[in-house]
Amino acid sequence: MSRYFLSACAVALAAFTTAATAQEFGALARIDAEETGVVRGGDLTLEFGLSQGVPWRAYTLADPDRLILDFQEVDWTGLTPEAFESKLLETVRFGALQPGWSRFVAELATPLTLRTAALEIDDTTAGALLRLTLDKAGRAAFDAATGAVPSAQWVMPEPALRAEAGGVPDVLTVVLDPGHGGIDPGALRGGYRESDLVLQLARDVKEALLRAGGIEVVMTREEDHFVSLEARVAIARRAGAHLFISLHADAIEEGVAHGASVYTLSETATDEATAALAERHDRSDLLAGVDLTGSDDEVAEILMDLARQDNGPRSVLLARAMVDAIGAAVGEIHKDPLREAGFSVLKAADIPSVLVEVGFLSTDRDLENLQDPQWRLKMATGIRDGILAWARADATIAPLRRK
């Protein structure tokens, strides 16, 4: 496999120690835009100029074919995608991955494998240069060399199953999941990023829930950084969540859509548009460098069955309560607000979960609403009231649920 993490970290840390005597390091490595980009050599050579040596790793993933570089941690200010123009690259993007880590992703126009990857440190200035050389490869050779490094679990918190007795909890734990973030901005329009807009809404919802009392709120992200789909679920399970609510504001390429809709998990989508939406959400995770190929194994299928039997109906009850409350608070909602799709982020078998598309960035009115504090307050109130209504109804039927 094209995996350079362990040796690369050792080299970077050793160089860091050597060069530390020459320069006082700051907490954040800075990219040198003038020393970064595509250079000649091999089929494709990429160089990254850095203000100091940092731990890093490089590897490739397939479907789509892409090169992944992780750094601890890099300030990308001054760098633009144009520095990586090459007929061998489709697109590149870079940004925050999670606190303390940054990621560079290059989608490949043709299969390429890593031939060399090395970090050089200047003993005098402590500056660093990371150089990667890639060669064209056949499909079989590329696929054989792909895969995240063994330490890929650092993107995920340790999941912990919660032990909960039946009945009503003294404190309701709600996990709010603002979609996208960091290297994955989600939908874009007119300078606005879905990731920023739903993060602000999530903060408003959190405040509304805390003011209601008796509710503990956990956010999958508090800032503009990337959190993988699986990590979002793991956060909810570690928190012992009673509810998981993912917030999004997508854009559609054709037609006009307006208003909020609420999704529950299903193996089949409500319609083709819903299926495409779920695919885009999951694809964003893939393009950010996460390998989900092992997500749907036999164990996952068993958990899915359990979800349908036990928490599937509870999620549907939550979705209905949310639709009614949002409609009452905001005054309008999507014409077909209750929908189903195979969103990976809803696959926590032991937690009732819904995904709320609060609007569409592709619609002027929805984009304006998401920027309006008064409208966000109404939406937050609707989401809060939906949760409270669900909690009352769920407590009523709790004695009837399968033990």
N, C-alpha and C positions, 0 to 999 in steps of 0.2 A: 504493500500500500504506500501511497505518497503521503507519508506521515512524518512530520519534522518537529513535532512539539517537544518531546523530551530532550533531545540533543540541542534543539534550538534554545530552549529555556536555559539549559546549562551554559551554553556559549554566551547568551545574553547576560545572564547573571554574573558569570565570571568576568566578562568585559565591563559590566557595570561596576564591579568591585575594583578592578584595575584603574578605571578612568575616574573613579570617585575622588582620587587624590588630586586630580587636575582641575575639577570643577565642582562646585556645589550644585547638586541636582535639585530641581523643583519636583513637585509631586506629579506633574503631567508632562509627558513627552510631547513636543510640538513637531508637526510635519514641516519640512522644508519644501515648499511647493516647487522651487526652482530645481531641486535635486530629485524630484519625484515624477515618475511617468514611464512611458515606453522608451526603451533604448535598443540599439542594435545588438544582435548576438543570439545565436540559436534561432529557432523559429519565432520565439517571443521571449523578450527579457524585460522584466519590470524592476524598477528601482524605487526605493522609498527612503528619502532623506529624513533623518530624525535628529532632534536636538540632543538625545541621549539614548543609550541602549535600554531596551525593555524586553521582558519575556514576550515570546510570540509563538505562533504555530501556523502551519500552512498545510492545506489538504484540498482534495477535489471531491465533488459530489456530482451525481448524475440526475437527469430528469427534473429540471434542465441541467445540462452540463455547466459547472461553475467552479471557479477557484475561490477558496475561502482563506482569508488571512485574519487572524485575531491578534490583538495587541493589548498590553496592559500598561498604560492607557494612552491614547493619542488625541491631541487637539488637532482637528483637521482644517483649521482656519486657513484660508488662502488657496486650498486645493480645489480644483474643478475637475469634473469628469473628462473634459477635453484633453487633459494631460495623458489620457489612456486611449486615445484614438488609434485603432488598429483594425485591420480587416479580420483579425483573428478574435476580436472581442465584440460582442453584441452591445452590452451595456455594463457600466460599473456603478456601484454606489457604496457609500461609506458613511459611518456615523457611530453613535453610541450603541452599544449592545446591551449592557447592563452596568450598574455602578462599578467602576474600576476596569471595564473592558470595552474595547472598540473593535469594529469589524469592517473589513473591506471585502466586497463581493464582486467578482467579475464573471458575467455570463459569457460562456465561450461560444464562438461561432462554429468551431470545429473541435473535436476531442483533442485535448492537450494534456500531457502528463508532466509532472515536475521532474526535471533532470537534476537541478541543483537549487539549493536555497541556503543562503549564508548571510550572517549579520557581521559587519565589520565596524570596529570602534576606533575612533581616532584618540590615541593616548593623550594628545595635547589638548584638544578642544572638547573631548568626550562626546562629540557628535557621532552619529551612527548612520550606516548605509546598509539597508537590507536589499539584497539582489536575488531575484528568482528567475531561473531560466526554464522555459517550458518547450517541449517538443511535440510535434504532431504525432498522433497515435491512432491506431485502428480502434474500432469500437470495443472489441474484446479486451485489448490491452488497457484502454481507458477504464472500462468498468471494473477490471481486476484491481486497478490502482486506487479506486475511489473509496471513500469512507472517512467518517470523523475519527479523530484520534481517540484512544481508549479513555482519556480523561474528559470526554465530551460532557459528562454529567455535571461539570461545573456550571452549566447554564441552568441547572434545575436545583431547586431546594429539595431536601430530603422529604418525601411524602410520609405522612404518618396517619394511619387509619384512626378515626375517632371512635371512641366507645360511648355510645349514647343510649340511655334508657328511653323507653317509650314515653310519650306524653309531651308536654310543653316545656321547653327549656326556660330556665330562669332568665337567661340572656340569649337573645337571638343573634347568632353570628352570621353576618351577611358579607360575602366577598364581592366587591365591585371590580369589574375587569374592564378598564378603558382599553379598547382595542388598539393594536399596532403600537408604534413608538420607536424612537431611535432610528435605526437604519431602515425601518419599515414605516413610512409615513402614512400608509393607507391611501385613501382617495385624495386627490389634489385638485384644487380649482382656485384660480385667481389669487394665488399666493397663500391660500389657506390649506392646512393639512388636517385630515381626519383625525390623526393621532392627537394633535393639540386640542381640537374642539371637543373631542369626547373626554379627554383628560380633565378639562375645565368643568364639563358637565358632571363627571364622576365626583369631583370635589364638591360641587353643589349638592349632589345626591347624598354624599357622605354627611355633610352638615345637616341636611334635613333629617336624616335617619338618627343622628346623634341627638338632635333636639327632641326627637320623639321619645327618647328614653327607653331603656331596656334593650338596646341594640348595640352590638359591637360591630364595627365596620373594619374590614381589612381590604386594602387595595392591592391589586396585583402589580401595579407600578404607581409611584407617586411623582415621577419625573419623566422626562422624554428619553427613555431608554427602552431597548428591545427586550421583550420577554417571550420566549417560545410558547407555542400552544400547550405543549405538555407541561411546561413549567407553570403556566397559569393554573392548570388543574391541580398540580402538585401543591401549589401555594394554598389553594382552597382546602385541600385535604389536610394539610399540615395545620391549618388554622381551626380544624374541626368545624368547618362551615355548615350551617343549616341551609343556606341558599347561595347560589352562584349566579350572578347577573353580569353578562357581558354587554358592553355598550359600543355601538358602532354608528357610523353615518356614511353610508356608501355612496357611490355615484354610478349611474347607469349610462351606457353609451348610446342607447337608442330609446326613443319614447320619453314619456314624462311620468315621474312617480313623485308622490308627495305624502308626507305624514309618517307617523311611527307605525311600526309593525313588530310583533313579538314572535320569535321562533323557538320551537322546541325540537329536540333531537328525533330524527327518524332516518331509517335507512333509505327511504325514498323521499324525494323533494316534492313540495306542493306543485311546482310547475318548473318549466325549463329555466325561467329567470331565477328562481330560487336555487336551483341546482348550480347555475353559473355563479351565483353570489357565494355559495359555500365553497366552490372550487377556487374563486379568487381569494377568499380569506385564507384558505389553507395554502394556496400557492404563494402568498406573501410570506408565509413562514418558511416555505421551501427556498424562496429566492433570498431570504436573509441568511441562508446557510444551515438550516436545521434539517437533519436527516430523519424523516418520519417513516421510513420504509418498514420498520418493525412495529408500528403502532397497532396494526390490525391482526395480531397473532391470535392463537386459539384462546388464550386467557382473556384478551380484549373482547372476543366474541361472547365468552361466558358472562363477562361483566355487562355487556350490552343487553343480554337476556335478562339479567337481574334488574337492570335499569328499567327495562320495559315493564317488568312485573311489579316492581315496588315503587320506584321513583318516577317512572314515566307518567302515571296519572297525577302525581303530585306536581310535576313540572307543568303539565297541561292546566291544572287548577291554578298554578301561579300565573301562567300566561294569560288566562282568561281574566283573572283579577287585575293584572297589569293593564290589559287592554281597556277594561271598564274604567279604571282609575285614571289612566292617562287621558282617555277621551273626555272624562269629566273635568279634569284639571286644565287641559290645553284647549279643549273645545272642538278639536277635530283630530282625526286619525286616518291612517291608510284605509282605502276602500276595502281591502282584504287583509285585516290586521293579524289574524291568527294563521301562522304558517309553520311548515315543517321542513327541515333540511338536515343533512349529515355534517353539521359543523363539528370539527374535531374538538373545539374548545368546550363543547357541551357533553363530552364523553365521560364525565365523572359518574360512575355507576351509583355511588352512595349519596349523591347530593342533588336535590332538585335544582335544575339549571335552565335558564332561558337566555336568549340573545335578543337584545332590543336594538333594532335599527331605528334610531330616533328621528331620522329624516334622511334626505339625500342631498349631498353637496352639488349634484347636477341640477337641482331645482333652486331657482333664485330665492323663493320664499323660505325654503328650509335652511339654506345657507345663511340668510339674514337672521332667522330665528336662533340659530346656534350661536350667533354673535351677540344676541340680545340677552342681557342679564335677567330681565323680567320674564322673558319666555323660558329661559333655563330654569328659573325658580318654579314656574308652573310645571315644567316637565319633571323636575326633581320632586315636587309635591305629589305628582301623579304616580311616580315610581314608588315613593314612600308609602302612599295610601294603598297601592296595590300590594305591597309587601305586608302591610298590617292586615289588610283584608284576607290575604292568603293565610297568615299566621292564625287568625281566628278560625277560619274554615278548616285548616289542617288540624288544629287542636280538637275540633269537633269530631273529625273522622279518625283520629289517631287510634282509639281503642278498637277500631274495626280493621286496621291494617294487619296484614299477615305478619306474624311474629317470626 
